[in-house]
Structures are given as structure tokens and as C-alpha cells.
Amino acid sequence: MNLIRPYGDTLNDGKVQLSFTLPIPDGARALEAARELVLKWGFKECEIVHSAPLSAGFTFFVAYAQTEITIDFDTVVADEASKEAPMTMDETDDFIRQQIGRKVIIVGACTGSDAHTVGIDAIMNMKGYNHHFGLERYREIQAYNLGAQVPNEKLIAKARELNADAILVSQVVTQKDIHLHNMTEFIELLEAEGVRDKFICVAGGPRISNKLAIELGFDVGFGRGSYADDVASYIVRTLKERLDHPRI
């Protein structure tokens, strides 16, 4: 067993920092309410070290507390999109030339009413993000970024028009589970048109997990910390496997 616990000053001391908001005005009672709430969560020796009013009747808190809970790290199984290490841009281009023999076509958009392009741009735009070039920079990939607030019907129509290999669906806004509605509708539309198996369907966003994406009918999901390298590597490897073993 490999039991681990958070620590702040000393290894395994269980010290953590929490932040949260309560719908109450700032003041002495608010501080005590926040402290008692943290203790009810099972933490020990809680101290509210900061509070600030956000607006009328709402207060933000920062708490220091201690937990006695541990976890056996040896039993942890990660929700990974792929267990294989991502290829670099040049390695992916070489893989496409040698293993696929033609350019790979990828279409992507931020769908529904979501107006945030930061996610889809980080993956697709030529400049990419954090020193990782986007798919438009790859020589052997034809990437089409349709932007934000794109209806699912339009994204699917464009993918069919281009005979795309993969479709990327970016979802940033998750209030009231709007992302679940958009993602579910996307898959249902593909199935209704009888073309679900024609595309590698990739979902992405800061709160998208691989497990969630698969549960909703996608092939894979990429969350926070993912780059174009991860997405491109998965797509080309999956495409190669499908070309070698066509679905009946």
C-alpha cells in the first residue's frame, strides 16, 4: 500500500486550503457559519483566514483545515484518453505519411450558444497554445475551425461536405449542464443521419473528462491540460486502426 494525504508544512500533516462562497452577508456570524460548515464536512481544526463580500448577501471565504483521510495511491486508476504518450507535431506528420498515406481532415467548433473560442482555438489555430502548435500547423492535417456558437447541424453538415475523418466539439460553458445537452444532441443527430461511425468524435473542454465523453457517445474526451499533440495523436492512431480493421 502507498497511503498518501495532503500536507502543508509537514509531510502527511493533512493541512489543506479551501475556498467557497456562501449566500450570507460578511461578518462575525458568517465567519462562524463558514467554520462550522467546514467542520461538518469532516475536516479538523478549521480556521477561516479570509472573507470578502462579493455582493449584497454573498461572501467569499478561504479556510485552512486538516483532514485525517488518506488514499492508497497504488489503487488509483486514471481516466486517460490514451495510455500512449502523445507524438510531437513532426512525429504525427511522419505517422500520417507512412501509415495513412493521405491528409487527415479534421473539423471543429464550439457548439450551441457557447461563445468561447479559447478551447477550440488552442487546439486548432496555427499558433496553438503554451508552445504547442495547433492542428492548422500540421503539414499532413487539413484543419477547419468553424469558431463558436455553431449549431450541431452546421458542424455535421460541414464534416460531411469535407468527408472529414474527425469532428472536434468544444464545450466551455457548463452552467445548468448546457454542455450535456449540446453533446447529447450532437451524437443523436449523427445517429439519426446514420453517419455516427463515419467520424472519430472528440469532445473537449475544461470540465470534460474522457469518461463523460464516452458515456455521451463520443470516442474520446480531452479536458484541462490537453494540447493539439494529444488530440492529433489520438485521432491518427485511431484512424489507422479503423483503416486496418474496418467496422462492419
C-alpha positions in Angstrom: 0.0 0.0 0.0 1.0 3.6 -0.7 -1.1 5.8 1.6 -1.0 9.5 0.9 -2.5 12.5 2.5 -2.4 16.3 1.7 0.3 18.3 3.5 1.1 21.9 4.1 4.1 22.3 6.5 5.0 18.7 7.3 4.6 15.6 5.2 1.2 13.9 5.8 0.0 16.6 8.2 -3.3 16.7 6.3 -3.4 20.5 6.0 -5.5 21.9 3.1 -6.7 25.2 1.9 -10.4 25.6 0.8 -12.2 28.4 -0.9 -16.0 28.7 -1.3 -18.9 31.2 -1.4 -22.0 31.3 0.9 -25.2 33.3 0.4 -24.8 35.3 3.6 -23.5 38.8 4.4 -20.0 39.1 5.7 -19.5 39.4 9.4 -18.7 37.5 12.6 -21.7 35.2 12.2 -20.7 34.5 8.6 -17.2 33.5 9.7 -18.5 31.2 12.4 -21.0 29.7 9.9 -18.2 29.0 7.4 -16.0 27.4 10.1 -18.8 25.1 11.3 -19.7 24.1 7.8 -16.1 23.0 7.1 -16.0 21.0 10.3 -19.3 19.3 9.3 -17.5 18.2 6.1 -15.2 16.1 8.2 -12.2 18.5 8.5 -10.4 19.2 11.8 -9.1 22.4 13.3 -10.7 24.7 10.8 -9.6 28.4 10.7 -11.3 30.9 8.4 -8.3 33.1 7.3 -10.0 35.3 4.8 -13.5 36.6 3.9 -14.7 39.2 1.5 -18.2 40.4 0.4 -18.9 39.6 -3.3 -22.2 41.4 -3.5 -25.2 42.1 -1.2 -25.8 38.9 0.7 -22.9 36.9 -0.7 -19.4 36.3 0.9 -16.3 34.5 -0.3 -14.2 32.5 2.3 -10.8 31.0 2.4 -10.3 28.3 5.1 -7.3 26.4 6.5 -8.3 23.0 7.8 -6.9 19.5 8.4 -8.0 16.1 7.2 -7.2 12.6 8.5 -8.4 10.9 5.3 -5.8 9.1 3.2 -5.9 7.3 -0.1 -4.0 4.3 -1.4 -2.2 5.7 -4.4 -1.5 2.2 -5.7 -5.2 1.6 -6.3 -5.8 4.8 -8.3 -6.8 4.3 -12.0 -6.6 7.4 -14.1 -9.3 8.5 -16.6 -7.0 8.8 -19.5 -7.9 9.4 -23.1 -4.9 7.3 -24.2 -2.2 5.4 -22.3 0.3 6.0 -25.2 2.5 9.1 -25.0 1.5 11.8 -27.5 3.6 12.3 -30.6 5.1 15.6 -31.5 3.8 17.5 -34.5 6.6 16.2 -36.7 6.1 12.6 -35.5 2.4 12.9 -36.2 3.1 14.2 -39.7 5.5 11.3 -40.3 3.0 8.8 -39.0 0.3 10.1 -41.3 2.6 10.0 -44.4 3.9 6.5 -43.6 0.8 4.8 -42.1 -2.2 6.6 -43.7 -0.9 7.9 -46.9 -3.1 10.9 -47.3 -4.0 14.1 -45.4 -6.2 13.7 -42.4 -9.3 16.0 -42.4 -10.5 17.4 -39.0 -13.4 19.8 -38.4 -14.0 21.5 -35.1 -16.2 24.1 -33.4 -17.6 25.3 -30.1 -21.2 24.3 -30.5 -24.6 25.6 -29.3 -24.9 29.0 -27.6 -21.3 28.7 -26.2 -19.4 31.8 -27.4 -15.9 30.8 -26.1 -13.3 30.1 -28.7 -10.4 29.8 -26.4 -10.5 26.0 -26.2 -11.1 25.2 -29.9 -8.5 27.8 -30.9 -5.9 26.4 -28.6 -6.2 23.0 -30.3 -6.8 24.1 -33.9 -5.3 27.5 -34.6 -1.8 27.5 -36.1 -0.2 29.3 -33.2 -1.7 26.8 -30.7 -1.2 27.3 -27.0 1.7 27.2 -24.5 4.4 26.3 -27.1 2.2 23.5 -28.6 1.3 24.3 -32.2 -2.3 23.9 -33.3 -3.6 21.4 -35.9 -3.6 24.1 -38.6 0.2 24.0 -38.4 0.5 20.3 -39.2 1.5 19.6 -42.7 -0.5 16.4 -43.1 -3.7 17.6 -41.4 -6.3 19.8 -43.0 -8.0 21.5 -40.1 -11.2 23.6 -40.3 -12.1 25.7 -37.3 -15.7 26.9 -37.6 -15.5 29.0 -34.4 -18.1 29.4 -31.7 -21.9 29.4 -31.4 -22.1 26.8 -34.2 -25.2 24.7 -34.4 -24.6 21.0 -34.2 -26.4 20.6 -37.6 -24.0 23.0 -39.3 -20.9 21.3 -37.8 -22.1 17.9 -39.0 -23.0 19.2 -42.4 -19.6 20.7 -42.9 -17.9 17.5 -41.8 -20.0 15.5 -44.3 -19.2 18.1 -47.0 -15.5 17.8 -46.4 -15.6 14.0 -45.9 -13.8 14.6 -42.6 -12.1 11.9 -40.6 -12.7 13.5 -37.2 -15.0 16.1 -35.6 -14.0 18.2 -32.5 -16.7 19.5 -30.3 -15.6 22.1 -27.7 -17.7 23.0 -24.7 -16.6 25.6 -22.2 -19.9 26.8 -20.6 -21.3 24.2 -18.3 -24.0 26.2 -16.3 -27.2 24.2 -15.9 -25.5 21.3 -17.7 -25.9 23.0 -21.1 -22.8 21.2 -22.3 -24.5 17.8 -21.7 -27.5 18.9 -23.8 -25.3 20.1 -26.7 -23.1 17.0 -26.7 -26.0 14.6 -26.4 -27.8 16.3 -29.3 -24.7 16.2 -31.4 -24.4 12.4 -31.1 -28.2 11.9 -31.6 -28.0 13.9 -34.8 -25.2 11.8 -36.1 -27.1 8.6 -35.3 -30.3 9.9 -36.9 -28.4 10.7 -40.1 -26.8 7.2 -40.0 -23.2 8.6 -40.0 -22.0 8.2 -36.4 -19.5 5.5 -37.4 -18.1 7.7 -40.2 -16.3 10.1 -37.9 -14.0 10.0 -34.9 -15.9 12.1 -32.4 -13.8 14.1 -30.0 -15.1 16.2 -27.1 -13.0 18.8 -25.2 -13.3 21.5 -22.6 -12.1 22.4 -19.1 -14.7 20.3 -17.5 -14.9 17.5 -20.0 -13.5 14.1 -18.9 -12.8 11.1 -21.1 -15.3 9.1 -19.0 -18.0 11.7 -19.5 -17.4 12.0 -23.3 -17.6 8.2 -23.8 -20.7 8.0 -21.7 -22.4 10.5 -24.0 -21.3 8.6 -27.1 -18.1 10.2 -28.1 -14.9 8.3 -28.9 -12.8 10.3 -26.5 -12.7 13.3 -24.3 -9.9 15.8 -23.5 -10.0 18.1 -20.5 -7.9 20.7 -18.9 -4.2 20.5 -19.7 -4.7 18.9 -23.2 -2.9 20.1 -26.3 -3.1 19.6 -30.0 -0.4 16.9 -29.6 -2.8 14.8 -27.5 -5.7 15.3 -29.9 -3.8 14.7 -33.1 -2.0 11.6 -31.8 -5.3 10.0 -30.7 -7.0 10.8 -34.0 -4.3 9.5 -36.3 -3.7 6.3 -34.3 -7.5 5.6 -34.1 -7.8 6.3 -37.8 -5.0 3.9 -38.7 -6.7 1.2 -36.5 -10.0 1.8 -38.2 -8.4 1.6 -41.7 -6.7 -1.6 -40.8 -9.9 -3.1 -39.2 -12.9 -1.5 -40.9 -16.2 -1.6 -39.0 -18.8 -3.9 -40.5 
